[in-house]
Amino acid sequence: MSRRPPAPGATSDVVIVGGGAAGLSLAHRLTAPGSPTVTLVDAPDGPLRPPERTWCYWDRGTGDFDEAVSASWPRLRVHGTDGRAVTVRPSPLRYRMLRSTDFERLVHSRLDTAPHVRVLRATADAVRNTADGAEVRCTLPDGRTLSLRARQVFDSRPRHALPAARTQLMQHFRGWFVRTATDRFDPGTADLMDFRVPQPRHGLAFGYVLPLAPDRALVEYTEFSRHPLTTGAYEAALAHYSHTVLKLGAFGVESAEQGVIPMTDARFARRTGPAVFRIGTAGGATRPATGYTFAAVQRQSRAVAAALRAGRTDVPPAYGRRALAMDAVLLRALDTGRIDGPDFFTGLFRRVPPHRLLRFLDGDTSPWEECGIGLRTPVWPMLRTAVELPFLSRRPHPAPRTGESPR
């Protein structure tokens, strides 16, 4: 990026801290005419930049980031522990996959054409409210320090500690991008959850397969549980899944990715002062019961950008109260072992129309639709958990090692 760094004490209407999915998405929305001036603080190359990630979401028709979509699938499949598969076609929705480097390249190319947006490669050291707005103190790659002032700051950096919660699980995983010696995959079908893997004593585990070609796919092993595994344990689980369950035969691993996503009923404050706001996972954009984040980030960034163009500052919640309440019940029921996780998720895909189920997972269903879906779950264990929750205290939990969701 050839732009000259701003001078010390430089000002803009908005500073966005962090160049991940949330920061880039908001910056992209603010390239529209009538938007305020923007400075995006993006970490320079080095240890603070995360490795390449995969983001997935479902959408209909064409979207803003189609140029960066690596693959998409019209059909979704879930395998139960009994080996039976249910395949659904949630038309008009398609499941889409973005690689973070492709997304970054596309968004940065659009930011380059917006004269009121500038990108600063720097490390954000501190963010604080001031009498007339907010200040971001940064360190440039050459070691010089810089102070940026703005009317509002939107901070997407991972939290050092998660808020207190009644329940906290982690969605942790490792994935291989594999190439097989012969065609083994159906490029039209994504396996969202394959429960034909050994289940842990606490929580649940599943395989996840995103075909990129008949002989290429992202193959992941995922757990919902309290603690991540060692890399060696993930590798062993992936080897078992690839060879014993999928029966891929000979294959090579081209690259790997690994991550941890918080699954918590914590209350995420979206404002840390008069002029400083949290967005993305740090602002509660990760769906507690599924770990999906990218679609909620897009809703949130569109709403924030529209408010700023209207002269207001508003970071709406990524999910409504009903969705968060239902997620809190599900997390507690999973954590206590009152429901069987594989049976629960497999049952939803077998009994609920696919388009309605995906809208439910996105927090976009009516109370009547949610009631109908609820009746297709283990009613008594869920009711018992719902009655119990108000009497449970919230307590601190350790933060996951990585804070940005790949979903």
C-alpha positions in Angstrom: 0.0 0.0 0.0 1.6 3.2 -1.2 -0.4 5.7 0.9 1.7 8.1 3.1 1.0 7.6 6.8 -1.0 10.4 8.4 0.8 13.0 10.4 1.0 12.9 14.2 -2.3 14.0 15.7 -4.1 13.3 12.5 -7.9 13.3 12.6 -10.7 11.6 10.7 -14.3 11.2 11.5 -14.0 7.4 12.1 -11.1 5.1 13.0 -11.6 1.4 12.6 -9.1 -0.8 14.5 -8.4 -4.2 13.0 -8.3 -5.4 9.4 -10.1 -8.8 9.9 -13.6 -9.6 8.7 -15.4 -7.0 10.9 -13.0 -4.1 10.4 -12.7 -4.6 6.6 -16.5 -5.1 6.2 -17.2 -1.8 8.0 -14.6 0.0 6.0 -16.0 -1.4 2.8 -19.5 -0.2 3.7 -18.1 3.3 4.4 -16.8 3.7 0.9 -20.4 4.6 -0.2 -21.1 8.3 -1.1 -22.0 10.4 1.9 -19.9 8.4 4.3 -17.6 10.1 6.9 -13.8 10.1 6.5 -12.2 6.8 7.7 -8.9 5.6 8.8 -8.5 1.8 9.0 -5.6 0.7 11.3 -4.5 -2.7 10.0 -1.6 -4.7 11.6 1.6 -4.8 9.5 3.0 -8.1 8.4 4.4 -10.1 11.3 3.2 -12.0 14.4 0.1 -9.9 15.0 -1.4 -10.8 11.6 -3.4 -14.0 11.8 -2.8 -16.8 9.3 -5.1 -17.3 6.4 -8.6 -18.2 7.6 -11.8 -19.6 6.0 -15.1 -17.8 6.5 -18.4 -19.5 5.6 -22.0 -18.2 5.4 -25.2 -18.8 3.5 -26.7 -16.2 1.2 -29.2 -15.9 -1.7 -28.6 -14.5 -5.2 -25.6 -12.4 -5.8 -23.6 -10.7 -3.0 -21.1 -7.9 -2.5 -18.2 -10.3 -2.3 -18.9 -12.8 -5.0 -15.5 -12.0 -6.7 -13.8 -13.4 -3.6 -16.0 -16.5 -3.1 -13.8 -19.6 -3.4 -16.7 -22.1 -3.7 -20.4 -22.5 -3.0 -22.8 -25.4 -2.5 -26.5 -25.7 -3.2 -26.8 -28.9 -1.1 -26.0 -29.5 2.6 -25.6 -32.9 4.3 -25.6 -34.1 7.9 -24.5 -37.6 8.9 -25.9 -39.0 12.1 -23.9 -41.3 14.5 -25.9 -44.2 13.0 -24.4 -43.5 9.6 -27.7 -42.3 8.0 -27.3 -39.1 6.1 -29.9 -36.3 5.4 -29.3 -34.1 2.4 -31.2 -30.9 2.0 -31.3 -28.2 -0.7 -32.1 -24.9 1.1 -32.9 -23.0 -2.1 -32.7 -20.0 -2.7 -29.8 -20.1 -0.2 -26.4 -21.4 -1.0 -23.5 -22.1 1.4 -20.5 -20.0 0.5 -16.8 -20.0 1.4 -14.4 -17.1 1.5 -10.7 -17.3 2.1 -9.5 -14.3 4.1 -6.7 -13.4 1.7 -9.1 -13.2 -1.2 -11.5 -11.1 0.9 -8.8 -8.8 2.0 -7.5 -8.3 -1.5 -10.9 -7.5 -2.8 -11.8 -5.0 -0.1 -8.5 -3.3 -0.2 -8.8 -2.8 -3.9 -12.1 -1.0 -3.3 -10.7 1.1 -0.4 -8.0 2.3 -2.8 -10.6 4.0 -5.0 -12.3 5.8 -2.1 -10.6 9.2 -1.5 -12.1 9.6 2.0 -10.7 6.2 3.2 -7.1 5.7 4.2 -5.4 2.5 5.4 -2.6 2.7 8.0 -0.3 -0.3 8.5 0.4 0.0 12.3 -0.1 -1.8 15.6 -2.9 -0.3 17.7 -1.5 -0.1 21.2 -4.3 1.8 23.1 -7.8 3.1 22.4 -9.3 5.6 24.8 -12.2 8.1 25.0 -11.4 11.8 25.0 -13.3 14.9 25.8 -14.1 15.5 22.1 -14.1 11.9 20.7 -11.5 9.2 20.9 -7.8 8.5 20.4 -5.9 5.6 19.0 -2.2 5.3 19.8 -0.3 3.3 17.3 3.2 2.1 16.5 4.3 2.1 12.9 6.5 -0.7 11.4 9.6 1.5 11.7 9.0 1.9 15.5 7.6 5.5 15.4 4.5 6.2 17.4 1.4 7.9 16.1 -1.8 9.3 17.7 -5.0 9.3 15.7 -8.0 11.2 16.8 -11.6 10.6 15.6 -15.2 11.3 16.5 -15.8 7.6 16.8 -13.6 4.5 17.0 -14.8 1.0 16.1 -12.5 -1.6 17.7 -12.6 -5.2 16.3 -9.6 -6.6 18.2 -10.2 -9.8 20.2 -10.9 -9.3 23.8 -8.2 -10.2 26.3 -10.9 -11.8 28.5 -14.5 -12.8 27.8 -17.3 -11.4 29.9 -18.7 -13.4 32.7 -21.1 -16.2 31.6 -23.3 -19.0 32.9 -22.0 -21.3 30.2 -19.0 -21.2 28.0 -17.9 -23.9 25.6 -15.4 -23.6 22.8 -15.8 -24.6 19.1 -12.3 -25.8 18.3 -11.0 -27.4 15.2 -8.2 -28.2 12.8 -8.7 -28.6 9.0 -6.6 -30.0 6.2 -6.9 -28.8 2.6 -6.4 -32.1 0.9 -5.9 -33.4 -2.7 -6.8 -37.0 -3.3 -5.3 -39.4 -5.9 -8.7 -40.1 -7.4 -12.0 -38.2 -7.4 -13.6 -38.6 -3.9 -15.8 -35.5 -3.4 -19.2 -34.2 -4.7 -18.5 -30.5 -5.5 -22.3 -29.8 -5.2 -22.7 -30.9 -1.6 -21.1 -29.6 1.6 -21.0 -31.8 4.7 -21.9 -29.5 7.6 -21.8 -32.1 10.4 -20.6 -35.6 10.1 -21.1 -37.3 13.5 -19.5 -40.6 12.4 -16.5 -39.8 14.5 -15.8 -41.0 18.1 -17.7 -38.7 20.5 -15.9 -37.2 23.4 -17.1 -37.9 27.0 -18.1 -34.2 27.3 -19.6 -32.2 24.4 -19.7 -33.4 20.8 -17.5 -33.9 17.8 -18.0 -33.9 14.0 -16.3 -33.9 10.6 -16.8 -31.0 8.2 -16.1 -31.3 4.5 -16.2 -28.5 1.9 -15.4 -29.9 -1.6 -13.5 -27.5 -3.9 -13.2 -30.0 -6.8 -13.8 -33.7 -7.2 -10.3 -34.3 -5.9 -9.8 -31.3 -3.5 -11.6 -30.3 -0.3 -11.3 -28.7 3.1 -11.6 -31.5 5.7 -12.0 -30.5 9.3 -12.4 -32.1 12.7 -14.4 -30.0 15.1 -15.4 -30.3 18.8 -17.8 -28.4 21.0 -16.3 -28.8 24.4 -14.7 -26.9 27.3 -11.0 -27.3 26.3 -9.1 -27.3 23.0 -7.0 -30.3 22.0 -3.3 -30.5 21.2 -2.2 -30.2 17.6 -1.2 -33.9 17.7 -4.7 -34.9 18.9 -6.3 -33.0 16.1 -4.0 -34.6 13.6 -4.9 -38.1 14.9 -8.6 -37.3 14.7 -8.3 -35.9 11.2 -6.3 -39.0 10.0 -9.0 -41.3 11.5 -11.8 -39.3 9.9 -10.1 -39.1 6.5 -8.9 -42.7 6.2 -11.5 -44.7 8.2 -14.7 -42.7 7.8 -14.3 -40.9 4.5 -12.1 -43.6 3.0 -10.2 -41.1 0.9 -7.4 -43.4 0.0 -4.1 -41.8 -0.9 -4.1 -38.0 -0.5 -1.8 -35.1 0.2 -2.3 -32.3 2.7 -1.6 -28.9 0.9 -2.2 -26.7 4.0 -3.9 -26.6 7.3 -5.8 -24.2 9.5 -6.7 -24.3 13.2 -8.8 -22.2 15.5 -11.0 -21.7 18.5 -14.4 -19.9 18.6 -16.1 -18.9 21.9 -19.6 -20.4 22.4 -20.9 -18.4 25.4 -24.0 -16.8 26.8 -21.9 -13.8 28.0 -23.3 -10.4 27.5 -21.0 -8.5 25.1 -21.0 -4.7 25.6 -20.9 -3.0 22.3 -19.8 0.4 23.8 -16.9 1.1 26.0 -17.4 4.8 26.4 -19.0 7.8 24.6 -17.0 7.3 21.4 -15.5 3.8 21.4 -17.5 0.8 20.1 -16.7 -2.9 19.7 -17.6 -4.7 16.5 -17.3 -8.3 15.2 -16.7 -11.2 17.6 -15.6 -8.6 20.3 -19.0 -7.0 19.9 -21.1 -10.2 20.1 -21.3 -11.0 16.4 -20.5 -14.7 16.9 -23.7 -16.9 17.2 -23.3 -18.6 20.6 -24.8 -22.0 19.5 -23.1 -22.4 16.1 -20.0 -20.2 16.0 -21.1 -18.5 12.7 -20.0 -14.9 12.5 -19.5 -13.6 9.0 -23.2 -13.0 8.1 -23.9 -11.2 11.3 -20.8 -9.0 10.7 -22.3 -8.0 7.4 -25.7 -7.1 9.0 -23.9 -5.2 11.8 -21.6 -3.3 9.4 -24.4 -2.3 7.1 -26.4 -0.9 10.0 -23.4 1.0 11.5 -22.5 2.6 8.1 -26.2 3.6 7.5 -26.3 5.2 10.9 -23.1 7.1 10.4 -24.3 8.5 7.0 -27.4 9.7 8.8 -25.4 11.5 11.5 -26.0 8.9 14.2 -23.8 6.3 15.9 -25.4 2.9 16.5 -24.0 -0.6 16.8 -27.1 -2.8 16.9 -26.9 -6.3 18.5 -26.0 -9.0 16.0 -28.8 -11.2 17.3 -32.2 -10.6 18.9 -33.0 -11.4 22.5 -35.0 -14.5 21.6 -32.2 -16.0 19.6 -29.7 -15.4 22.4 -32.1 -16.8 25.0 -32.6 -20.0 23.0 -28.8 -20.3 22.5 -28.2 -19.9 26.2 -30.6 -22.8 26.9 -29.0 -25.0 24.2 -25.4 -24.3 25.5 -26.4 -25.2 29.0 -28.2 -28.3 27.9 -25.2 -29.4 25.9 -22.8 -28.6 28.8 -24.8 -30.6 31.3 -25.3 -33.6 29.0 -29.1 -33.3 29.2 -29.3 -33.6 25.5 -27.4 -35.6 23.0 -25.7 -33.1 20.7 -25.4 -35.3 17.6 -29.0 -36.4 17.9 -30.2 -32.8 18.5 -28.5 -31.3 15.4 -29.3 -34.3 13.2 -32.9 -34.2 14.3 -33.2 -30.5 13.3 -32.0 -31.2 9.8 -34.3 -34.2 9.5 -37.5 -32.5 10.8 -37.3 -28.8 9.9 -37.6 -27.4 6.4 -34.0 -26.5 5.4 -34.7 -22.9 4.4 -36.5 -22.2 7.7 -33.8 -24.0 9.7 -31.0 -21.8 8.1 -33.0 -18.7 8.8 -33.5 -19.9 12.4 -29.7 -20.4 12.7 -29.3 -16.8 11.4 -31.8 -15.4 14.0 -34.3 -14.5 11.3 -37.4 -16.5 12.2 -40.7 -15.4 13.8 -41.8 -16.5 17.3 -44.3 -19.0 15.7 -41.6 -20.5 13.5 -39.3 -20.8 16.5 -42.1 -22.5 18.5 -42.6 -25.1 15.8 -38.8 -25.7 15.7 -38.7 -26.0 19.5 -41.3 -28.7 19.5 -39.0 -30.8 17.3 -36.3 -30.7 20.0 -36.1 -32.7 23.3 -38.8 -30.6 25.0 -38.5 -31.6 28.7 -34.7 -31.3 29.0 -34.8 -27.9 27.2 -37.7 -26.7 29.5 -35.9 -27.9 32.6 -32.8 -26.0 31.5 -34.8 -22.8 30.6 -36.3 -22.8 34.2 -32.9 -23.3 35.7 -31.0 -20.6 33.9 -32.3 -17.5 35.7 -31.0 -18.9 39.0 -27.4 -19.5 37.7 -24.7 -16.9 38.4 -22.4 -15.6 35.7 -18.7 -16.2 36.3 -15.4 -15.5 34.5 -14.2 -18.1 32.0 -10.8 -18.2 30.2 -10.8 -16.6 26.7 -10.0 -18.8 23.7 -6.6 -18.6 22.2 -7.9 -17.1 19.0 -10.6 -14.5 18.9 -11.8 -14.2 15.3 -14.3 -16.7 14.1 -13.6 -18.4 10.8 -17.3 -19.0 10.2 
